[in-house]
Amino acid sequence: MHASLKSFKPLCPTGKTARRLTAALCLCSALSSLIVYWTCDALPTPLMLLDLTALASVGWLLRDSRNAIQLQPKELAARMIEVQENERQHLSRELHDDIGQLLTAATLQTRWLQRRVPDDLQAHCLSLCTLLEETLAKVRDVSAAFNPRQIASLGIEVSLRAHLIKTLENASLGWTFECHPRLSDIQEEMAVVIFRVTQESVTNVLRHARASNLLVQLRRQADGLQLSVRDDGVGFVPASNPAAAGQRGMAGMLERVEQLGGTLRVISEPGAGAHIDVLLPWPRRTRQRAQLGATS
């Protein structure tokens, strides 16, 4: 079963439509007031002036709204992703600098205490030191996952390989990472999207797929950078609207890909594994270089 993920657009009036409707209602009110004023003397003059003033005010607002900054759905999604990345970087710094330093200090204090306690407490101190070191390692792993700072210095290929090794070192499945050709000049914006999509996809495989094998492929194509994540797990029925179906991870992947003008396809069915395919188009200034690299 194949499903192409599309963004959901609720059927609701836009701000421009609402403003025009308000202007139309004010116009009708003003015309009605004028008719009543001309046909009888029941309508006071101040009321008519008030209606005309309201109409003029709405017209002025409509004129100014043309120059106002309005966020389109794609711009709003891009802004949300930017805020999310900034928050992840903040949490990464907090974990690394604050909690990491506290755990390091606690480990050193426990080592100091271990050298001074009686022999019958040595085993307890050793267990406590081991627990603190494991906790510190987990905190560092989470910090690195929140903020993959190695992308800018090491590149997407090395960063992905390091992430897969660390994430899958204790997993009971075989995995393969292929990168053709070597990618050393990918823009950081594209690299972050590829990293996040791979991160979410691998997490879903570990949590839900019950797979025996995993294949991650990253290729430089003439039309863009292609990521493919395949598994032979239990599979699932892809939702056409992941956000409405409560698939927050899949919805986040789709938003990131669409922000760069890319496409995301999910091919899966129960019992037949899953295949996630992402294609990010090259920026205009690097498209020619990518085409040369794909043909070499």
C-alpha positions as CSV (number, residue, x, y, z in Angstrom):
1,M,0.0,0.0,0.0
2,H,1.3,3.4,-1.0
3,A,0.4,6.7,0.5
4,S,1.7,10.1,-0.3
5,L,1.6,12.5,2.7
6,K,0.0,15.8,2.1
7,S,-0.4,18.8,4.3
8,F,-3.9,19.3,5.8
9,K,-5.6,22.6,5.0
10,P,-8.7,23.2,7.1
11,L,-11.7,24.9,5.4
12,C,-11.9,28.1,7.3
13,P,-12.1,31.7,6.2
14,T,-8.8,33.6,5.9
15,G,-8.1,36.9,7.6
16,K,-8.5,38.7,4.3
17,T,-12.0,37.1,3.8
18,A,-13.1,38.1,7.3
19,R,-12.0,41.7,6.8
20,R,-13.8,41.9,3.5
21,L,-16.9,40.4,5.1
22,T,-16.7,43.0,7.9
23,A,-16.4,45.8,5.3
24,A,-19.4,44.5,3.4
25,L,-21.5,44.4,6.6
26,C,-20.5,47.9,7.4
27,L,-21.4,49.1,3.9
28,C,-24.8,47.5,4.2
29,S,-25.3,49.2,7.5
30,A,-24.3,52.6,6.2
31,L,-26.5,52.2,3.1
32,S,-29.5,51.2,5.3
33,S,-28.9,54.1,7.5
34,L,-28.8,56.5,4.6
35,I,-32.0,55.1,3.2
36,V,-33.7,55.4,6.6
37,Y,-32.4,59.0,6.9
38,W,-33.7,60.0,3.5
39,T,-37.1,58.4,3.8
40,C,-37.9,59.5,7.4
41,D,-36.7,61.6,10.3
42,A,-36.4,58.8,12.8
43,L,-32.7,58.2,12.4
44,P,-30.5,60.7,14.3
45,T,-27.7,62.4,12.4
46,P,-25.0,61.3,14.8
47,L,-25.9,57.7,14.2
48,M,-25.5,58.1,10.5
49,L,-22.1,59.8,11.0
50,L,-21.1,57.0,13.3
51,D,-21.9,54.4,10.5
52,L,-19.9,56.4,8.0
53,T,-17.0,56.7,10.3
54,A,-16.9,53.0,10.9
55,L,-17.0,52.3,7.2
56,A,-14.1,54.7,6.7
57,S,-12.1,53.0,9.4
58,V,-12.6,49.6,8.0
59,G,-11.6,50.8,4.6
60,W,-8.4,52.3,6.0
61,L,-7.6,49.0,7.8
62,L,-8.1,47.0,4.5
63,R,-5.7,49.4,2.8
64,D,-3.0,49.0,5.5
65,S,-3.4,45.2,5.6
66,R,-2.0,45.0,2.1
67,N,1.4,46.0,3.4
68,A,1.2,43.9,6.6
69,I,3.5,40.9,7.0
70,Q,1.4,37.7,6.8
71,L,2.8,34.3,7.5
72,Q,1.9,31.7,4.9
73,P,1.5,28.0,6.0
74,K,5.0,27.1,4.7
75,E,6.5,30.2,6.4
76,L,4.7,29.3,9.6
77,A,6.0,25.7,9.5
78,A,9.5,27.0,8.8
79,R,9.3,29.3,11.8
80,M,8.0,26.5,14.0
81,I,10.9,24.3,13.0
82,E,13.4,27.1,13.6
83,V,12.0,27.6,17.1
84,Q,12.1,23.8,17.7
85,E,15.8,23.7,16.7
86,N,16.7,26.7,18.9
87,E,14.9,25.0,21.8
88,R,16.8,21.7,21.2
89,Q,20.1,23.6,21.1
90,H,19.2,25.3,24.4
91,L,18.3,22.0,26.0
92,S,21.5,20.5,24.7
93,R,23.6,23.2,26.3
94,E,21.7,22.8,29.6
95,L,22.2,19.1,29.7
96,H,25.9,19.3,28.7
97,D,26.9,22.3,30.8
98,D,24.8,22.1,33.9
99,I,23.6,18.5,34.4
100,G,26.7,17.0,32.9
101,Q,29.0,19.1,35.2
102,L,26.9,18.1,38.3
103,L,27.1,14.4,37.4
104,T,30.9,14.7,36.8
105,A,31.3,16.4,40.2
106,A,29.2,13.7,41.9
107,T,31.3,11.0,40.2
108,L,34.5,12.6,41.5
109,Q,33.1,13.0,45.0
110,T,32.1,9.3,45.0
111,R,35.6,8.2,43.8
112,W,37.0,10.3,46.7
113,L,34.7,8.7,49.1
114,Q,35.4,5.2,47.8
115,R,39.1,5.5,48.8
116,R,38.1,6.3,52.4
117,V,35.2,4.0,53.3
118,P,35.6,0.6,55.0
119,D,36.0,-2.5,52.8
120,D,32.5,-3.7,53.4
121,L,31.2,-0.5,51.6
122,Q,33.5,-0.6,48.7
123,A,31.1,-2.6,46.6
124,H,28.3,-0.1,47.2
125,C,30.6,2.8,46.2
126,L,31.7,1.0,43.1
127,S,28.1,0.4,42.1
128,L,27.3,4.1,42.7
129,C,30.2,5.2,40.6
130,T,29.2,2.9,37.8
131,L,25.6,4.2,37.9
132,L,26.8,7.8,37.8
133,E,29.1,7.2,34.9
134,E,26.3,5.5,32.9
135,T,23.9,8.3,33.7
136,L,26.5,10.9,32.5
137,A,27.0,8.9,29.3
138,K,23.2,8.9,28.7
139,V,23.0,12.6,29.3
140,R,25.8,13.2,26.8
141,D,24.1,11.0,24.2
142,V,20.8,12.9,24.7
143,S,22.6,16.2,24.4
144,A,24.3,15.1,21.2
145,A,20.9,14.0,19.8
146,F,19.3,17.3,20.6
147,N,22.1,19.3,18.9
148,P,24.2,17.4,16.4
149,R,27.0,19.9,16.4
150,Q,29.3,17.5,14.6
151,I,27.4,18.0,11.3
152,A,29.1,21.3,10.6
153,S,32.6,20.0,11.4
154,L,32.4,16.4,10.3
155,G,29.8,16.4,7.6
156,I,26.5,14.5,7.2
157,E,28.1,11.1,6.3
158,V,30.3,10.8,9.4
159,S,27.5,12.3,11.6
160,L,24.9,9.8,10.4
161,R,27.3,6.8,10.7
162,A,28.3,7.9,14.3
163,H,24.6,8.3,15.2
164,L,23.7,4.9,13.8
165,I,26.6,3.1,15.6
166,K,25.7,4.7,18.9
167,T,21.9,4.2,18.6
168,L,22.0,0.6,17.2
169,E,25.0,-0.8,19.2
170,N,22.7,-2.8,21.5
171,A,19.9,-3.4,19.1
172,S,19.0,-6.9,18.0
173,L,19.0,-6.2,14.3
174,G,21.4,-6.1,11.5
175,W,21.9,-2.7,9.8
176,T,23.8,-1.2,6.8
177,F,24.6,2.4,6.0
178,E,25.4,3.2,2.4
179,C,26.5,6.6,1.1
180,H,27.2,7.1,-2.6
181,P,29.3,9.0,-3.4
182,R,30.9,10.6,-0.4
183,L,29.1,13.8,0.7
184,S,31.4,16.5,2.0
185,D,29.9,19.7,0.6
186,I,26.2,19.4,1.6
187,Q,24.6,22.6,3.0
188,E,24.1,22.5,6.7
189,E,20.3,23.2,6.3
190,M,19.9,20.1,4.1
191,A,22.2,18.0,6.4
192,V,20.1,18.8,9.5
193,V,16.9,17.8,7.8
194,I,18.5,14.5,6.6
195,F,19.8,13.9,10.1
196,R,16.5,14.6,11.8
197,V,14.5,12.4,9.4
198,T,17.0,9.5,9.8
199,Q,16.9,10.0,13.5
200,E,13.1,9.8,13.7
201,S,12.9,6.9,11.2
202,V,15.4,4.8,13.1
203,T,13.7,5.5,16.4
204,N,10.4,4.3,14.9
205,V,12.0,1.1,13.7
206,L,13.4,0.4,17.1
207,R,10.1,1.1,18.9
208,H,7.5,-0.4,16.6
209,A,8.8,-2.3,13.6
210,R,10.3,-5.4,15.3
211,A,12.6,-5.6,12.3
212,S,15.6,-7.9,11.7
213,N,17.3,-5.8,9.1
214,L,17.6,-2.1,8.5
215,L,19.1,-0.3,5.4
216,V,19.9,3.4,5.3
217,Q,21.0,4.8,2.0
218,L,22.1,8.4,1.2
219,R,22.7,9.2,-2.5
220,R,23.6,12.3,-4.5
221,Q,21.2,12.4,-7.4
222,A,21.1,14.9,-10.3
223,D,17.8,16.4,-9.0
224,G,18.6,16.3,-5.3
225,L,19.9,14.5,-2.2
226,Q,18.0,11.2,-1.7
227,L,17.6,9.4,1.6
228,S,16.1,5.9,1.8
229,V,15.3,4.0,5.1
230,R,14.1,0.4,4.7
231,D,13.2,-2.2,7.2
232,D,11.7,-5.7,7.1
233,G,9.5,-5.3,10.1
234,V,5.8,-5.7,10.7
235,G,4.9,-2.7,8.6
236,F,1.9,-0.4,9.0
237,V,-0.8,1.4,7.0
238,P,0.5,5.0,6.3
239,A,-1.8,7.8,7.1
240,S,-2.5,10.3,4.4
241,N,-2.6,13.0,7.0
242,P,-0.1,12.1,9.8
243,A,-0.8,15.2,11.9
244,A,-4.6,14.4,12.1
245,A,-3.8,10.7,12.8
246,G,-1.6,11.6,15.8
247,Q,1.6,10.6,14.1
248,R,3.6,13.5,15.4
249,G,7.0,12.1,14.4
250,M,5.9,11.5,10.8
251,A,4.2,14.9,10.6
252,G,7.4,16.6,11.8
253,M,9.4,14.8,9.2
254,L,7.0,15.9,6.5
255,E,7.2,19.5,7.6
256,R,11.0,19.6,7.6
257,V,11.1,18.1,4.1
258,E,8.5,20.4,2.7
259,Q,10.3,23.4,4.1
260,L,13.1,22.8,1.7
261,G,10.7,22.0,-1.2
262,G,11.4,18.3,-1.0
263,T,9.1,15.2,-1.1
264,L,8.6,12.4,1.3
265,R,7.0,9.0,0.4
266,V,6.1,6.3,2.8
267,I,5.6,2.8,1.3
268,S,4.4,0.2,3.7
269,E,1.8,-2.4,4.4
270,P,1.2,-4.8,7.3
271,G,3.7,-7.7,7.3
272,A,5.8,-6.2,4.5
273,G,8.1,-3.8,6.2
274,A,8.4,-0.1,5.5
275,H,10.3,2.2,3.1
276,I,10.7,5.9,3.7
277,D,12.1,7.8,0.7
278,V,13.1,11.5,0.9
279,L,14.3,13.7,-1.9
280,L,15.6,17.2,-1.2
281,P,16.2,19.4,-4.3
282,W,19.5,21.0,-4.7
283,P,19.7,24.8,-4.2
284,R,20.0,26.6,-7.5
285,R,23.7,27.6,-7.0
286,T,24.8,24.0,-6.3
287,R,22.6,22.1,-8.8
288,Q,25.1,22.2,-11.6
289,R,27.9,20.9,-9.3
290,A,25.6,18.1,-8.1
291,Q,24.7,17.0,-11.6
292,L,28.4,16.8,-12.4
293,G,29.0,14.7,-9.3
294,A,26.1,12.3,-10.2
295,T,27.5,11.6,-13.6
296,S,31.1,11.1,-12.6
